[in-house]
Amino acid sequence: MKVLWLCNIPTPDISEKLGIEPSNGGGWIVSLYNMLVKKSDIELFYIFPFRAGKAASGKAKAEFFGFSLLKGKPTKYNLRLEKIFEDYLLKIKPDIIHIFGTEFAHQLSLTKAAKKVDMADKVVVSIQGLCSYAQRHYTQGLDKKTINSWTFRDFLRKDNIKNQQISFKKRGEFEKQTISNVKHIAGRTTWDKACTIQINKDLKYHHIGETLRSGFYNKSWDIKKCKKHSIFISTAEYPIKGAHYMINALPLIIEKYPETHLYIAGVKLDNLNSFKSKFRLSSYPKYILKLIEEKVLNRNITFLGPLDEDKMIEAFLNANVFASPSVIENSPNSLGEAMKLGLPLVASDVGGVSDMVNHKVDGFIYNSTAEYMLAYFICEIFGDDNLAIEFSKNAKQHAESTHDIDKNFNDVLKLYSDIIK
């Protein structure tokens, strides 16, 4: 069986072959990739956006092709890319064309190319997030002044918070076309099923669970080893992840537990003395810093910066509670990783989160706009070790089913077989 994958980033083995730094993202794709390349009856071809004006090809664990993006931007539609994909499809003649994600123009290009060479029936699209729906929630909880503000970096790149929302809306138009062009969707939540079927009522929806990064399968959270009254969130880079709600909730928690400390991965905002650091600062992180200053929370927050897999696991295991305050999600990887480690958690009830977390069984879920409930539930866990241990056990058990490596892999193989039949 010949299988062609289109992904947004190269895998670590391909990055090594190209002599570039591997990405910290896409870990669940890497896990599935590593299992698929071991199958003797499957020949995998892996394509991904590379650099503006440059392409790359070669052989790592799979044969790969990195294509050039128009002006280096995944949001610019490139007619020439359609032709490149047509030629590639005719050369490879894949039995399955598997596209991961819908949020960029090159994903639409491949569906159009597949239609032109009569391979549309072979295409399946895996849903990651959904820009067309996420853009509706993008600025939730932010005032107009913040939404329309600019930093020097934003001005140069023309992407302040408002423009980011507009970009999501434009990307959503590509996304709708991509979903309308295919017959098969692979998803994992009620939310992504509802959204995609509203876009294309004729598609066939396949439920495929998500496989996490390998390191999360052999570690477990221990209440005796965590930092008491500490909270971990995965990022504060852009508004969808809801860091502003977490910052607003923090004083309510500190009022009851003064030693509370929040750890934030993804961005490094506590060392902005250099001109270069200030130059790179965008509007949303600047707003987060302003909130922290206004609420006098500097001593209660640490920015951990970008974390690789091992350091991310360490950050999870050190925390007393994991919080997911997002304004919209499908099934956040960080939430799945926290559950697999058995970390007590509090998550906003958005998108597909309620398919992942059973309220008051695996953790707490709350209305995303009610930061006071986020604070209340975190305090509940801080104040009751038996509750934290119970949530830990239940979340881990739930995640072992949701993120079962062998089951998810076999479900993908069955999906491929069903499409071919």
C-alpha positions as CSV (number, residue, x, y, z in Angstrom):
1,M,0.0,0.0,0.0
2,K,1.3,3.4,-1.0
3,V,0.4,6.2,1.5
4,L,1.1,9.9,1.0
5,W,1.0,12.2,4.0
6,L,0.8,16.0,3.9
7,C,1.9,17.5,7.2
8,N,2.8,21.1,8.3
9,I,6.3,20.3,9.7
10,P,9.0,17.7,9.0
11,T,9.5,14.8,11.4
12,P,12.7,14.7,13.5
13,D,14.4,12.1,11.2
14,I,13.7,14.3,8.2
15,S,14.9,17.4,10.0
16,E,18.1,15.6,10.9
17,K,18.6,14.6,7.3
18,L,18.2,18.2,6.2
19,G,20.4,19.5,9.0
20,I,17.7,21.7,10.5
21,E,16.4,22.1,14.1
22,P,13.6,19.7,14.8
23,S,10.2,21.2,15.9
24,N,8.7,20.6,19.3
25,G,5.3,20.4,17.8
26,G,3.4,17.6,16.1
27,G,4.4,14.9,18.5
28,W,1.3,12.8,18.0
29,I,2.0,12.8,14.2
30,V,5.6,11.6,14.9
31,S,4.3,8.8,17.1
32,L,2.0,7.5,14.3
33,Y,4.6,8.1,11.7
34,N,7.2,6.0,13.5
35,M,4.7,3.1,13.8
36,L,3.6,3.3,10.1
37,V,7.1,3.3,8.6
38,K,7.7,-0.1,10.4
39,K,4.8,-1.7,8.5
40,S,6.4,-3.8,5.8
41,D,3.4,-3.6,3.5
42,I,3.2,0.2,3.6
43,E,5.3,2.6,1.6
44,L,5.1,6.0,3.1
45,F,5.7,9.3,1.3
46,Y,5.9,12.4,3.4
47,I,5.4,16.0,2.1
48,F,5.6,19.3,4.0
49,P,6.1,23.0,3.5
50,F,9.9,23.8,3.6
51,R,11.2,27.3,2.8
52,A,10.3,30.2,0.6
53,G,12.0,29.7,-2.8
54,K,13.5,26.4,-1.7
55,A,12.4,22.7,-2.0
56,A,14.0,19.6,-0.6
57,S,13.7,15.9,-1.2
58,G,15.4,12.7,0.0
59,K,14.9,9.5,2.1
60,A,14.8,9.3,5.8
61,K,12.5,6.7,7.4
62,A,10.2,7.6,4.6
63,E,10.7,9.2,1.2
64,F,10.1,13.0,1.7
65,F,9.5,16.1,-0.3
66,G,9.6,19.6,1.1
67,F,7.9,22.1,-1.1
68,S,8.3,25.9,-1.3
69,L,5.5,28.2,-0.1
70,L,4.5,31.3,-2.0
71,K,6.4,34.2,-0.3
72,G,7.0,31.8,2.6
73,K,3.5,32.1,3.8
74,P,1.1,29.1,4.4
75,T,-1.9,31.5,4.1
76,K,-1.1,32.5,0.5
77,Y,-2.8,30.4,-2.2
78,N,-0.3,29.1,-4.8
79,L,-1.7,27.9,-8.1
80,R,1.7,26.6,-9.0
81,L,1.6,24.3,-6.0
82,E,-1.5,22.6,-7.5
83,K,0.5,21.6,-10.6
84,I,3.5,20.4,-8.5
85,F,1.1,18.2,-6.4
86,E,-0.6,16.9,-9.6
87,D,2.8,15.8,-11.0
88,Y,3.8,14.3,-7.7
89,L,0.5,12.3,-7.4
90,L,0.8,11.0,-10.9
91,K,4.4,10.0,-10.2
92,I,3.7,8.2,-6.9
93,K,0.2,6.9,-7.6
94,P,-0.7,6.6,-3.9
95,D,-3.5,4.4,-2.6
96,I,-4.2,6.8,0.2
97,I,-3.7,10.6,0.5
98,H,-3.8,11.6,4.1
99,I,-3.8,15.4,4.9
100,F,-3.2,16.5,8.5
101,G,-5.0,19.7,9.2
102,T,-7.2,22.1,7.3
103,E,-5.9,25.5,8.3
104,F,-3.5,26.3,5.5
105,A,-3.7,27.0,1.7
106,H,-1.4,24.0,0.7
107,Q,-3.9,21.6,2.2
108,L,-6.5,23.0,-0.2
109,S,-4.0,22.8,-3.1
110,L,-3.6,19.0,-2.6
111,T,-7.3,18.3,-2.5
112,K,-7.7,20.3,-5.8
113,A,-4.8,18.4,-7.3
114,A,-6.3,15.1,-6.3
115,K,-9.6,16.0,-7.9
116,K,-7.8,17.0,-11.2
117,V,-6.1,13.6,-11.4
118,D,-9.2,11.6,-10.3
119,M,-7.8,10.7,-6.9
120,A,-10.3,12.6,-4.7
121,D,-11.9,9.4,-3.4
122,K,-8.5,8.5,-1.9
123,V,-8.2,11.6,0.3
124,V,-8.8,11.7,4.0
125,V,-8.3,14.8,6.1
126,S,-7.5,14.7,9.8
127,I,-9.0,17.5,11.7
128,Q,-6.6,19.4,14.1
129,G,-8.2,22.7,14.9
130,L,-10.8,24.5,12.8
131,C,-9.9,28.2,11.9
132,S,-13.3,28.9,10.4
133,Y,-14.9,28.3,13.8
134,A,-12.0,29.3,16.1
135,Q,-12.0,32.8,14.6
136,R,-15.4,33.5,16.1
137,H,-13.9,33.1,19.6
138,Y,-10.5,34.5,19.0
139,T,-10.8,37.8,21.0
140,Q,-13.1,36.5,23.8
141,G,-12.3,38.2,27.1
142,L,-10.3,41.1,25.5
143,D,-11.3,44.7,25.4
144,K,-11.3,46.7,22.1
145,K,-8.3,48.7,23.0
146,T,-6.2,45.6,23.4
147,I,-7.6,43.9,20.3
148,N,-6.7,46.9,18.2
149,S,-3.3,47.7,19.8
150,W,0.0,47.5,17.9
151,T,3.6,46.8,18.9
152,F,6.5,47.6,16.6
153,R,6.8,44.0,15.7
154,D,3.0,43.8,14.9
155,F,3.3,46.9,12.7
156,L,6.1,45.3,10.7
157,R,4.3,42.0,10.3
158,K,0.8,43.5,10.0
159,D,-0.6,41.0,12.5
160,N,-1.8,42.5,15.7
161,I,-4.6,40.6,17.5
162,K,-7.4,42.0,15.2
163,N,-5.4,41.1,12.1
164,Q,-4.7,37.6,13.5
165,Q,-8.4,37.1,13.8
166,I,-8.9,38.3,10.3
167,S,-6.2,35.9,9.1
168,F,-8.0,33.1,10.9
169,K,-11.2,34.0,9.0
170,K,-9.4,34.0,5.6
171,R,-7.7,30.7,6.4
172,G,-11.2,29.5,7.4
173,E,-12.3,30.0,3.8
174,F,-9.5,27.8,2.5
175,E,-10.5,25.3,5.2
176,K,-14.2,25.2,4.2
177,Q,-13.1,24.5,0.6
178,T,-10.7,21.8,1.7
179,I,-13.5,20.0,3.7
180,S,-16.0,20.4,0.9
181,N,-13.5,18.8,-1.6
182,V,-13.2,15.5,0.3
183,K,-15.4,12.5,1.2
184,H,-13.5,11.3,4.3
185,I,-12.8,13.2,7.5
186,A,-10.9,11.8,10.5
187,G,-11.8,13.5,13.8
188,R,-12.1,12.7,17.5
189,T,-14.7,15.0,19.1
190,T,-18.3,15.8,18.9
191,W,-17.3,19.4,18.2
192,D,-15.1,18.6,15.1
193,K,-17.8,16.2,13.8
194,A,-20.5,18.9,14.2
195,C,-18.4,21.6,12.5
196,T,-17.2,19.5,9.5
197,I,-20.6,18.0,8.8
198,Q,-22.1,21.5,8.8
199,I,-19.6,22.4,6.1
200,N,-20.0,19.2,4.1
201,K,-23.1,17.2,4.8
202,D,-22.0,14.4,2.4
203,L,-18.7,13.5,4.0
204,K,-18.1,10.3,5.9
205,Y,-16.8,10.9,9.4
206,H,-14.3,8.5,11.0
207,H,-13.4,8.6,14.7
208,I,-9.6,8.2,15.2
209,G,-8.1,8.7,18.6
210,E,-5.0,10.8,19.1
211,T,-1.6,9.2,20.0
212,L,0.6,11.3,22.2
213,R,4.4,11.7,22.3
214,S,6.1,8.6,23.4
215,G,7.5,10.0,26.7
216,F,4.1,10.5,28.2
217,Y,3.4,6.8,28.2
218,N,5.9,5.8,30.9
219,K,5.7,8.6,33.5
220,S,3.2,9.3,36.2
221,W,2.4,12.3,38.4
222,D,3.0,11.9,42.1
223,I,1.4,14.2,44.7
224,K,4.4,13.7,47.0
225,K,6.8,15.0,44.4
226,C,4.9,18.0,43.0
227,K,5.4,21.6,44.0
228,K,2.4,22.2,46.3
229,H,0.0,25.0,45.2
230,S,1.7,25.3,41.7
231,I,-0.2,25.6,38.5
232,F,1.0,24.8,35.0
233,I,-0.4,26.1,31.7
234,S,1.0,25.3,28.2
235,T,1.3,28.7,26.6
236,A,0.5,32.4,26.6
237,E,1.4,33.2,23.0
238,Y,-1.9,34.0,21.6
239,P,-5.5,34.7,22.8
240,I,-7.2,31.4,22.0
241,K,-5.2,29.6,24.8
242,G,-6.9,32.0,27.4
243,A,-3.8,32.9,29.5
244,H,-5.6,36.2,30.3
245,Y,-8.3,34.3,32.1
246,M,-5.7,32.4,34.1
247,I,-4.0,35.7,35.1
248,N,-7.4,37.2,36.1
249,A,-8.1,34.1,38.2
250,L,-4.8,34.1,40.0
251,P,-5.5,36.8,42.6
252,L,-8.5,34.8,43.8
253,I,-6.4,31.8,44.3
254,I,-3.6,33.7,46.0
255,E,-6.1,35.2,48.4
256,K,-6.6,31.7,49.8
257,Y,-3.2,30.2,49.0
258,P,-0.6,33.1,49.1
259,E,2.3,30.9,48.0
260,T,0.5,29.9,44.7
261,H,2.9,30.0,41.7
262,L,1.9,29.8,38.0
263,Y,4.3,28.3,35.5
264,I,3.8,29.1,31.8
265,A,5.5,27.3,28.9
266,G,5.9,28.4,25.3
267,V,7.1,32.0,25.7
268,K,9.9,33.7,27.7
269,L,8.5,37.0,28.9
270,D,10.4,37.6,32.2
271,N,13.7,38.7,30.5
272,L,12.9,41.6,28.1
273,N,15.8,43.9,28.8
274,S,17.4,43.5,25.4
275,F,16.2,45.6,22.4
276,K,15.9,42.4,20.4
277,S,13.5,40.9,23.0
278,K,11.3,44.0,23.1
279,F,11.4,44.2,19.3
280,R,10.0,40.7,19.0
281,L,7.1,41.3,21.4
282,S,3.6,41.1,20.0
283,S,0.4,42.6,21.3
284,Y,-1.0,39.6,23.2
285,P,2.1,38.8,25.3
286,K,2.5,42.5,25.9
287,Y,-1.1,42.6,27.2
288,I,-0.3,39.6,29.5
289,L,2.7,41.4,30.9
290,K,0.5,44.5,31.5
291,L,-2.1,42.3,33.4
292,I,0.6,40.8,35.5
293,E,2.0,44.3,36.4
294,E,-1.5,45.7,37.2
295,K,-2.3,42.8,39.5
296,V,1.2,42.7,41.1
297,L,1.8,39.1,40.2
298,N,5.4,39.2,39.1
299,R,6.6,37.1,42.1
300,N,3.9,34.5,41.5
301,I,4.6,33.7,37.8
302,T,7.5,32.1,36.0
303,F,7.8,31.9,32.2
304,L,9.5,28.7,31.3
305,G,10.0,29.4,27.6
306,P,9.9,26.8,24.8
307,L,10.2,23.2,26.2
308,D,11.2,20.0,24.4
309,E,9.4,16.8,25.3
310,D,11.5,15.9,28.4
311,K,11.3,19.4,29.9
312,M,7.5,19.5,29.2
313,I,7.0,16.3,31.1
314,E,9.1,17.6,33.9
315,A,7.0,20.8,34.0
316,F,3.8,18.7,34.2
317,L,5.1,16.4,36.9
318,N,6.2,19.4,39.0
319,A,2.8,21.0,39.0
320,N,0.0,20.5,41.6
321,V,-2.7,21.4,39.0
322,F,-2.8,21.6,35.2
323,A,-5.1,24.4,33.9
324,S,-6.5,24.7,30.3
325,P,-8.3,28.1,30.2
326,S,-8.7,28.2,26.4
327,V,-11.5,30.1,24.7
328,I,-11.8,27.3,22.1
329,E,-10.2,24.0,21.4
330,N,-10.8,20.7,19.6
331,S,-8.9,18.3,21.8
332,P,-5.8,20.0,23.1
333,N,-2.7,17.9,23.2
334,S,-1.6,19.5,26.4
335,L,-4.8,18.4,28.1
336,G,-4.4,14.8,26.8
337,E,-0.8,14.8,28.0
338,A,-1.7,16.0,31.5
339,M,-4.4,13.3,31.7
340,K,-2.0,10.6,30.6
341,L,0.5,11.6,33.3
342,G,-2.4,11.6,35.8
343,L,-2.2,15.3,36.6
344,P,-5.1,16.9,38.5
345,L,-6.7,19.3,36.1
346,V,-9.2,22.2,35.5
347,A,-10.3,22.9,31.9
348,S,-12.7,25.3,30.2
349,D,-15.7,23.6,28.7
350,V,-15.0,24.5,25.1
351,G,-15.0,22.7,21.8
352,G,-14.3,19.0,22.3
353,V,-13.0,19.2,25.9
354,S,-16.1,17.6,27.4
355,D,-15.4,14.5,25.3
356,M,-12.0,14.3,27.0
357,V,-12.8,15.2,30.6
358,N,-15.6,13.8,32.8
359,H,-16.5,16.7,35.2
360,K,-15.9,15.8,38.8
361,V,-14.5,12.4,37.8
362,D,-11.3,13.2,35.8
363,G,-11.1,16.8,36.9
364,F,-13.2,19.9,36.8
365,I,-14.6,21.7,33.7
366,Y,-16.1,25.2,33.8
367,N,-17.6,27.9,31.6
368,S,-14.7,29.5,29.8
369,T,-15.7,33.1,30.7
370,A,-16.0,32.4,34.4
371,E,-12.4,32.8,35.7
372,Y,-13.8,32.9,39.2
373,M,-14.9,29.2,38.7
374,L,-11.4,28.4,37.4
375,A,-10.0,29.9,40.6
376,Y,-12.6,28.0,42.8
377,F,-11.9,24.6,41.3
378,I,-8.1,25.0,41.5
379,C,-8.5,25.9,45.2
380,E,-10.7,22.8,45.6
381,I,-7.8,20.6,44.4
382,F,-5.2,22.5,46.4
383,G,-7.2,21.9,49.5
384,D,-8.0,18.3,49.1
385,D,-5.1,15.8,48.4
386,N,-7.5,12.9,48.3
387,L,-9.5,14.6,45.6
388,A,-6.3,15.3,43.7
389,I,-5.3,11.7,43.9
390,E,-8.7,10.5,42.8
391,F,-8.7,12.8,39.8
392,S,-5.2,11.7,39.0
393,K,-6.2,8.0,38.9
394,N,-9.4,8.5,36.9
395,A,-7.8,10.9,34.4
396,K,-4.9,8.5,33.7
397,Q,-7.2,5.6,33.3
398,H,-9.5,7.6,30.9
399,A,-6.5,8.7,28.9
400,E,-5.1,5.2,28.6
401,S,-8.3,4.4,26.6
402,T,-8.5,7.6,24.6
403,H,-4.8,7.7,23.7
404,D,-4.2,3.9,23.3
405,I,-1.3,3.6,20.9
406,D,-2.2,0.2,19.4
407,K,-5.9,0.9,19.1
408,N,-5.4,4.3,17.4
409,F,-2.8,2.8,15.0
410,N,-5.1,-0.1,14.1
411,D,-8.0,2.4,13.6
412,V,-5.8,4.3,11.1
413,L,-5.0,1.1,9.2
414,K,-8.7,0.1,9.1
415,L,-9.5,3.6,7.9
416,Y,-7.0,3.2,5.0
417,S,-8.4,-0.2,4.2
418,D,-12.0,1.0,4.2
419,I,-11.2,3.9,1.9
420,I,-9.4,1.6,-0.6
421,K,-12.4,-0.8,-0.5
